[in-house]
Amino acid sequence: MNPGKEKTQAERNKPEIYPLPATNNLTERVERSPDLALSAYDYTLPEDHIAQNPAHPRDSSRLLVIHSTTCHQHRIFRELPGLLQPGDLLVLNNTRVIPARLYGRKVEGATVEVLLLEEQRQNSWLALVKPGKRLKPGAEIEFDLSEDTQLENTQLENTQLENTKNLVIKAKVMAIDPATSGRLLQFELPEGQSLLPLLPRLGVVPLPPYITSFQADPEEYQTVYGDRPGAVAAPTAGLHFTPELLTQLQEAGIQQAYVTLHVGIGTFRPVEVEDITQHQMHGEWLEVSPETVQQVHQTQANGGRIIAVGTTAVRALEGAAQSGTLQPYCGKTEIFIYPGYPWRVVQGLITNFHLPKSSLLMLVSALIGRERLLALYEEAIAQNYRFYSFGDAMLILPEATHDLLCDGHSRPILKIVKILNRVQHKFNIS
């Protein structure tokens, strides 16, 4: 491709492969760059460290603060305003989890469990199904539409709602998706009627499989600011925020901007190949608005810092910056971030503690270094931190981050990035 030619949308969202050691032999490559081996991201977590319910109140969760390349501190999440600086910008993911887990039955009567992943066209959804082997193209599934669940965000007219009482909705298996082993389901609904507003009467909000004794309100698996339905899992770093905390942050001069990334299988799908560069991320839909881009650029021009709230906010920002600079974007991204990634926007991160061998663990390692991150995880386990979706959080400040180079060395880049950002905006260099 001509270096002077602007990348097309498809090229911007093509998964980026970072420079690797000059060998095709997996063993040699891993020996030269251990960060590329899946086994290097393993750790042992006692089962009782997996949080089954959220903290009350939300911002009473613990916060492991990484101040520098050598210093960390144990704090409480509500202390966040005093840990950031006036002029910083928090970027949050405003997606909302939909009731994506449906329970239906085959026409013959056998029970079927469906997890909706994404709508690919009108009332045609990609979904994971159980039992999958028995649901071949042409099979039909029936779902009962309940009457006792209040609809949310519905756009249906009252007359249409009356016609849906005691209704059985059918879906037909149209095809098998080889990338996810899922099924493409076509739901049979009247013309012009969408499945999305009916989901509260068809399904439940899906919780991760490691949460087995949930006793809280399902609304606690939503962020307080999430207002764009479409995710099948929560952006869990955002669960710690309360309306009061968001107000306190604003009063402290810490601004907030929003992106949307509908969390799907791309986020929670496990990495299964030992050479992580061979892992293929499933595309997830995102939107970064012109207003958010302007806020980010203004913050950078003023010398402020960009702090992402959660790995999904990271993927949205970095996915929209694959041309080299952050631009407004609406579409899918398959970006896979692991050590060696050339950071373009994000300088700091608020994130929960992630599963072993997950792509999320690799993303955080790209920001702080794999060995340092795993050492901090050991410290968190020793200090009885709570892990995963309802668990505690980490705050990785920009002073603690490194640009991890593919030769295994690392260099602090924060000051250089700040200087370049200021020069870029002062002279309007794109």
C-alpha atoms as one frame of an Amber mdcrd trajectory, in Angstrom:
protein
   0.000   0.000   0.000   1.198   3.511  -0.831   2.523   4.991   2.458   1.047
   8.351   1.546  -2.410   6.962   0.863  -4.987   7.096   3.639  -6.114   3.674
   4.846  -9.583   2.475   3.920 -12.081   1.539   6.627 -11.448  -2.175   6.039
  -7.694  -1.686   6.296  -8.041   0.320   9.533  -9.878  -2.549  11.217  -7.724
  -5.391   9.981  -6.110  -7.149  12.979  -2.632  -5.744  13.506   0.310  -8.142
  13.700   3.293  -6.610  15.443   6.886  -7.335  14.390   8.062 -10.752  15.541
  11.485 -12.369  15.916  12.802 -13.538  12.553  11.837 -17.202  12.753   8.820
 -19.327  11.886   9.661 -21.876  14.565   7.267 -21.484  17.494   9.739 -22.746
  20.092  12.460 -20.364  18.943  10.057 -17.458  18.740   8.714 -18.024  22.244
  12.241 -18.387  23.640  13.141 -15.022  22.117   9.858 -13.340  23.124   8.174
 -15.178  26.029   5.309 -12.660  25.894   4.028 -14.431  22.763   3.379 -17.740
  24.568  -0.100 -18.462  25.906   1.334 -20.443  28.820   3.164 -17.296  29.991
  -0.198 -15.774  30.957  -1.249 -18.506  33.360  -1.648 -18.076  37.105  -3.425
 -19.940  39.903  -6.414 -18.279  41.576  -8.060 -19.781  44.683 -11.746 -20.294
  43.953 -12.821 -18.248  46.971 -11.225 -15.159  45.386 -13.827 -15.127  42.597
 -16.402 -12.472  43.519 -19.941 -13.812  43.319 -21.714 -10.531  44.089 -20.893
  -6.836  43.713 -19.593  -4.607  46.485 -22.094  -2.392  48.299 -21.934   0.447
  47.613 -20.322   0.064  44.219 -17.399   2.395  44.966 -16.446   0.581  48.197
 -14.462  -1.966  46.203 -10.708  -2.063  46.653  -8.343  -0.386  44.220  -4.764
  -1.463  43.542  -3.050   1.728  42.373   0.078   1.382  40.221   1.879   4.711
  40.649   5.135   4.005  38.826   7.279   1.222  37.443   8.223   0.214  40.996
   5.512   1.565  43.336   1.949   0.455  44.071  -0.576   1.152  46.800  -3.791
  -0.328  48.212  -6.710   2.116  48.192 -10.527   2.235  47.916 -12.258   3.007
  44.621 -14.150   6.003  46.001 -10.752   7.719  46.478 -10.310   7.926  42.696
 -10.771  11.731  42.420  -7.699  12.260  44.581  -5.620   9.818  42.547  -6.111
  11.525  39.188  -5.187  15.030  38.076  -7.312  18.007  36.989  -7.340  17.973
  33.215  -7.381  14.177  32.938 -10.045  12.597  30.743 -11.817   9.382  31.728
 -13.193   7.498  28.721 -16.065   5.150  29.617 -17.987   2.553  27.613 -21.719
   3.357  27.731 -22.960   0.034  26.373 -25.792  -1.732  28.216 -26.200  -5.492
  28.604 -29.278  -6.915  26.905 -31.307  -9.920  28.179 -29.406 -12.117  25.744
 -29.875 -15.535  27.397 -33.054 -17.167  26.135 -34.592 -20.506  27.045 -36.718
 -22.165  24.403 -37.620 -25.572  23.087 -37.422 -27.508  19.881 -40.694 -28.283
  18.186 -40.269 -31.837  19.511 -40.113 -30.473  23.074 -36.387 -30.649  23.984
 -35.069 -27.644  25.940 -32.722 -25.246  24.145 -30.524 -22.516  25.650 -29.588
 -19.591  23.417 -27.058 -16.812  23.991 -27.553 -14.014  21.480 -24.274 -12.478
  20.330 -25.141  -9.853  17.734 -27.864  -8.858  15.315 -26.497  -9.182  11.794
 -29.590  -7.921  10.011 -33.236  -7.317  10.902 -34.211  -9.997  13.482 -31.383
 -12.247  12.302 -29.034 -12.990  15.210 -25.769 -14.847  15.602 -26.107 -16.976
  18.731 -24.461 -19.734  20.724 -26.860 -22.616  21.362 -27.055 -25.652  23.643
 -27.215 -28.430  22.617 -25.565 -27.260  19.423 -25.077 -30.605  17.700 -28.826
 -31.173  17.498 -29.629 -27.785  16.004 -28.809 -28.034  12.339 -29.934 -25.634
   9.605 -33.686 -25.873   9.211 -34.378 -26.638  12.886 -36.952 -24.456  14.663
 -36.944 -23.137  18.226 -39.995 -21.798  20.107 -39.854 -19.119  22.824 -42.674
 -18.070  25.138 -43.206 -14.326  25.467 -43.919 -13.627  29.145 -46.412 -10.993
  30.331 -45.007 -10.150  33.764 -41.737  -8.455  32.763 -41.798  -4.717  32.137
 -40.436  -3.740  28.751 -37.542  -1.297  28.663 -36.577   1.023  25.830 -39.506
  -0.275  23.791 -40.510   1.468  20.604 -43.557  -0.689  19.954 -47.000   0.896
  19.761 -49.576  -0.095  22.394 -51.654  -1.908  19.791 -48.648  -4.011  18.838
 -47.972  -4.870  22.491 -51.523  -6.133  22.902 -50.980  -8.476  19.988 -47.876
 -10.000  21.610 -49.586 -11.305  24.771 -49.351 -15.081  25.198 -47.414 -15.235
  21.971 -44.963 -17.957  20.991 -42.089 -16.579  18.950 -40.283 -18.902  16.593
 -36.727 -18.803  15.330 -35.288 -20.874  12.505 -31.679 -22.015  12.266 -30.475
 -20.623   8.943 -26.775 -21.529   9.034 -23.809 -22.561  11.176 -21.123 -19.931
  11.769 -17.718 -21.655  11.522 -15.862 -18.847  13.341 -17.878 -19.170  16.560
 -19.567 -22.582  16.105 -22.747 -20.593  16.663 -25.998 -20.524  14.738 -27.599
 -17.820  12.649 -31.185 -17.564  13.905 -33.967 -15.835  11.983 -36.764 -14.776
  14.339 -40.250 -14.755  12.878 -41.852 -11.417  13.746 -44.342  -9.176  11.948
 -42.795  -6.847   9.395 -41.334  -3.761  11.007 -41.271  -5.286  14.498 -37.855
  -5.678  16.161 -36.801  -8.425  18.533 -34.678  -6.097  20.675 -37.502  -4.396
  22.663 -39.096  -7.800  23.279 -35.984  -9.310  24.859 -36.927  -8.362  28.462
 -39.972 -10.623  28.007 -37.998 -13.402  26.356 -34.699 -13.657  28.179 -32.483
 -12.748  31.101 -29.245 -10.818  31.446 -26.438 -13.394  31.043 -23.876 -13.704
  33.825 -20.418 -15.238  33.338 -20.207 -18.992  34.078 -17.885 -18.463  37.064
 -20.663 -16.573  38.893 -22.646 -19.402  40.452 -24.288 -17.853  43.549 -25.465
 -14.422  42.427 -27.883 -12.873  44.931 -27.979  -9.217  43.908 -30.285  -7.166
  41.704 -29.587  -7.876  37.991 -29.346  -4.104  37.531 -26.074  -4.279  39.467
 -24.564  -6.000  36.424 -25.120  -2.741  34.540 -23.094   0.454  34.790 -24.966
   3.494  36.116 -24.283   5.343  32.848 -24.916   2.557  30.307 -27.699   3.656
  27.984 -26.975   1.937  24.652 -28.304  -1.654  24.657 -26.319  -4.214  22.704
 -23.727  -5.940  24.901 -23.904  -9.541  26.074 -21.444  -8.935  28.927 -20.846
  -5.892  31.100 -17.863  -3.535  30.787 -17.025  -4.497  34.341 -14.471  -1.792
  35.192 -17.362   0.655  34.997 -19.423  -1.179  37.626 -17.485   0.587  40.406
 -18.786   4.058  39.543 -21.725   5.697  41.302 -23.518   8.885  40.180 -22.033
  10.643  43.199 -18.491   9.556  42.304 -18.913  10.743  38.711 -20.034  14.128
  40.047 -17.060  14.314  42.408 -14.703  13.571  39.533 -16.173  16.393  37.466
 -15.918  18.795  40.408 -12.236  17.835  40.711 -11.617  18.864  37.095 -11.536
  15.303  35.753 -13.644  15.204  32.609 -15.597  12.279  31.164 -16.154  11.126
  27.607 -18.053   8.130  26.283 -17.505   5.511  23.627 -19.646   2.507  22.775
 -18.359  -1.016  22.293 -20.965  -3.745  22.491 -19.140  -6.443  24.440 -19.429
  -9.794  22.703 -17.598 -13.022  22.081 -14.508 -11.125  20.955 -13.942 -10.020
  24.547 -14.652 -13.244  26.429 -13.656 -15.875  23.860 -10.647 -17.814  25.243
  -7.268 -17.822  23.554  -6.564 -21.429  22.584  -3.344 -21.280  20.554   0.078
 -21.345  22.232   1.404 -18.747  19.786  -0.900 -15.877  20.715  -0.178 -14.043
  17.456  -2.291 -16.713  15.749  -5.371 -15.875  17.837  -8.208 -14.374  15.808
 -10.436 -11.862  17.576 -14.135 -11.890  16.709 -15.331  -8.495  15.532 -17.213
  -6.258  17.967 -19.257  -3.188  17.067 -18.058   0.161  18.333 -18.712   3.845
  17.937 -16.424   6.735  18.746 -18.274   9.994  18.133 -16.797  13.243  16.773
 -17.529  14.821  20.170 -15.430  12.224  21.981 -12.608  12.592  19.463 -12.657
  16.347  20.052 -12.531  15.843  23.838  -9.553  13.495  23.506  -7.649  15.845
  21.202  -8.361  18.843  23.416  -7.182  16.963  26.493  -3.978  15.978  24.721
  -3.413  19.527  23.515  -3.787  20.796  27.089  -1.286  18.235  28.408  -3.975
  16.116  30.081  -3.960  12.332  30.249  -6.300   9.832  28.598  -7.445   7.209
  31.124  -9.581   4.388  29.726 -12.171   2.801  31.979 -11.959  -0.868  31.079
 -10.392  -2.915  28.324 -13.419  -2.383  26.072 -12.896   1.384  26.179  -9.260
   0.694  25.276 -10.253  -1.396  22.272 -12.736   1.248  21.136 -10.193   4.078
  21.313  -7.314   2.152  19.835  -9.569   0.527  17.246 -10.649   3.966  16.049
  -7.019   5.120  15.888  -5.581   2.494  13.548  -4.890   5.156  10.930  -2.352
   6.624  13.363  -4.569   9.220  15.031  -7.962   8.969  16.699 -10.830   9.588
  14.288 -14.618   9.294  14.506 -15.577   5.737  13.704 -18.652   3.511  13.652
 -18.275  -0.147  12.734 -16.516  -3.311  13.827 -13.040  -3.867  15.167 -11.006
  -7.050  15.477  -8.072  -5.366  17.183  -6.013  -7.701  19.378  -3.664  -5.912
  21.767  -0.719  -7.784  23.287   2.871  -6.861  24.287   4.589  -4.985  21.516
   1.491  -3.015  20.593   2.217   0.616  19.555  -0.120   2.650  21.759  -1.781
   5.589  20.019  -4.312   7.061  22.458  -4.571   5.369  25.857  -2.093   6.376
  28.567  -3.667   4.937  31.723  -6.259   2.314  32.590  -8.844   1.341  35.182
  -9.498  -2.382  34.935 -10.627  -5.404  36.912  -8.585  -8.577  37.486  -8.882
 -10.912  34.504  -8.947 -14.637  33.842  -5.717 -16.535  33.197  -4.680 -16.872
  29.546  -7.305 -14.338  28.428  -6.905 -11.715  25.721  -7.743  -9.115  28.379
  -4.723 -10.164  30.450  -2.596  -9.767  27.330  -3.998  -6.293  26.692  -3.116
  -5.089  30.201   0.324  -6.693  29.841   0.884  -4.574  26.739   0.467  -1.481
  28.909   2.402  -2.426  32.035   4.462  -5.503  31.169   3.528  -9.144  31.639
   5.964  -9.985  34.441   5.031  -6.869  36.401   1.328  -7.566  35.953   1.555
 -11.173  37.131   3.599 -10.064  40.152   0.847  -7.574  41.001  -1.738 -10.333
  40.638   0.212 -12.425  43.141   0.206  -9.457  45.503  -3.541  -8.990  45.020
  -4.202 -12.658  45.792  -2.060 -12.441  48.927  -4.011  -9.337  49.986  -7.359
 -11.100  49.401  -8.547  -8.954  46.513 -11.719 -10.119  44.772 -11.319 -11.131
  41.123 -13.253 -11.022  37.847 -16.528  -9.284  36.950 -17.776  -8.302  40.426
 -14.275  -8.082  41.851 -11.941  -5.242  42.769 -10.053  -2.985  40.389  -6.628
  -1.720  39.363  -5.679   1.832  38.433  -2.637   1.909  36.160  -1.389   5.488
  36.040   0.545   6.728  32.985   3.748   6.966  35.000   3.629   3.176  35.426
   3.235   2.311  31.760   5.857   1.209  29.301   5.961   0.780  25.567   6.956
  -2.874  25.266   9.231  -3.425  22.303   9.419  -6.687  20.382  13.060  -7.273
  21.292  12.000  -7.786  24.910  13.275  -4.425  26.149  11.094  -1.610  27.462
  11.311   2.141  27.579   9.250   4.743  29.456   7.480   6.854  26.842   5.019
   9.018  28.740   7.042  12.261  28.584   7.870  11.738  24.913   4.187  11.130
  24.081   3.142  14.287  25.928   5.714  16.409  24.075   4.760  14.954  20.683
   1.047  15.451  21.371   1.579  19.108  22.221   3.726  19.694  19.125   1.196
  17.870  16.945  -1.741  19.967  18.074   0.161  23.262  18.186   1.241  22.954
  14.562  -1.864  21.005  13.424   0.198  18.025  12.281  -1.962  15.028  11.282
